[in-house]
Amino acid sequence: QPLNLFNLTQRHTHNAENFIRYATGKDKPWFLYMSYAKVHTALFTNPEFVNVGESDYIDNIAELDWSVGYLLDLLDELGIGDDTIVWFSSDNGPF
């Protein structure tokens, strides 16, 4: 199966959205681990984020910001934002 990196962040984000909507409907505690694959090294840039910033790296940070913001907005839309713990963490990169 060929590796398809195109729209990887968008696909993960929408999969996370589907999970959150499903899990919230169950009215039980749930856990979602969201790992972003290409922030440290800009492997590619998805078309909607090309030239958003001054470099490929900044374009990828903008994509990450979109995803996190999208999911935080979803939590608020579902009325669970104030009852949900969001833990955002990162390491120091590849160098």
C-alpha positions as semicolon CSV with decimal commas, in nm:
position;residue;x (nm);y (nm);z (nm)
1;Q;0,000;0,000;0,000
2;P;0,157;0,332;-0,099
3;L;0,215;0,594;0,167
4;N;-0,019;0,890;0,126
5;L;0,088;1,198;0,322
6;F;-0,142;1,438;0,137
7;N;-0,391;1,601;0,377
8;L;-0,259;1,390;0,666
9;T;-0,337;1,654;0,929
10;Q;-0,682;1,714;0,785
11;R;-0,759;1,340;0,778
12;H;-0,642;1,292;1,138
13;T;-0,839;1,598;1,247
14;H;-1,159;1,476;1,087
15;N;-1,106;1,125;1,229
16;A;-1,064;1,287;1,571
17;E;-1,383;1,487;1,515
18;N;-1,574;1,169;1,431
19;F;-1,440;0,999;1,743
20;I;-1,523;1,296;1,969
21;R;-1,877;1,318;1,834
22;Y;-1,927;0,942;1,877
23;A;-1,770;0,925;2,225
24;T;-1,957;1,232;2,350
25;G;-2,284;1,069;2,247
26;K;-2,205;0,772;2,473
27;D;-2,206;0,997;2,781
28;K;-1,900;0,823;2,925
29;P;-1,545;0,945;2,981
30;W;-1,320;0,914;2,678
31;F;-0,955;0,969;2,585
32;L;-0,811;1,088;2,253
33;Y;-0,438;1,096;2,179
34;M;-0,364;1,318;1,880
35;S;-0,012;1,304;1,741
36;Y;0,098;1,543;1,468
37;A;0,346;1,393;1,223
38;K;0,519;1,676;1,042
39;V;0,574;1,979;1,258
40;H;0,945;1,939;1,332
41;T;1,039;1,887;0,971
42;A;0,816;2,031;0,702
43;L;0,791;1,717;0,491
44;F;0,532;1,878;0,266
45;T;0,275;2,154;0,283
46;N;-0,090;2,101;0,205
47;P;-0,224;2,342;-0,061
48;E;-0,446;2,548;0,168
49;F;-0,146;2,633;0,387
50;V;0,114;2,707;0,117
51;N;0,272;3,052;0,164
52;V;0,069;3,130;0,476
53;G;0,396;3,223;0,642
54;E;0,751;3,304;0,543
55;S;0,868;2,941;0,524
56;D;0,745;2,582;0,491
57;Y;0,796;2,542;0,865
58;I;0,564;2,834;0,945
59;D;0,310;2,699;0,695
60;N;0,314;2,369;0,885
61;I;0,273;2,545;1,220
62;A;-0,031;2,725;1,072
63;E;-0,172;2,385;0,976
64;L;-0,116;2,254;1,330
65;D;-0,282;2,567;1,471
66;W;-0,582;2,515;1,243
67;S;-0,622;2,155;1,362
68;V;-0,595;2,232;1,733
69;G;-0,831;2,527;1,698
70;Y;-1,079;2,317;1,501
71;L;-1,090;2,052;1,773
72;L;-1,114;2,307;2,055
73;D;-1,403;2,477;1,874
74;L;-1,570;2,136;1,836
75;L;-1,549;2,077;2,212
76;D;-1,721;2,412;2,269
77;E;-1,982;2,339;2,001
78;L;-2,068;2,012;2,177
79;G;-2,092;2,192;2,512
80;I;-1,806;1,997;2,669
81;G;-1,520;2,245;2,636
82;D;-1,534;2,346;3,002
83;D;-1,546;1,983;3,117
84;T;-1,263;1,853;2,897
85;I;-0,894;1,843;2,982
86;V;-0,674;1,929;2,684
87;W;-0,306;1,860;2,731
88;F;-0,089;2,003;2,456
89;S;0,275;1,901;2,463
90;S;0,575;1,905;2,235
91;D;0,939;1,813;2,238
92;N;1,235;2,019;2,118
93;G;1,240;1,888;1,765
94;P;1,484;1,677;1,568
95;F;1,800;1,875;1,645
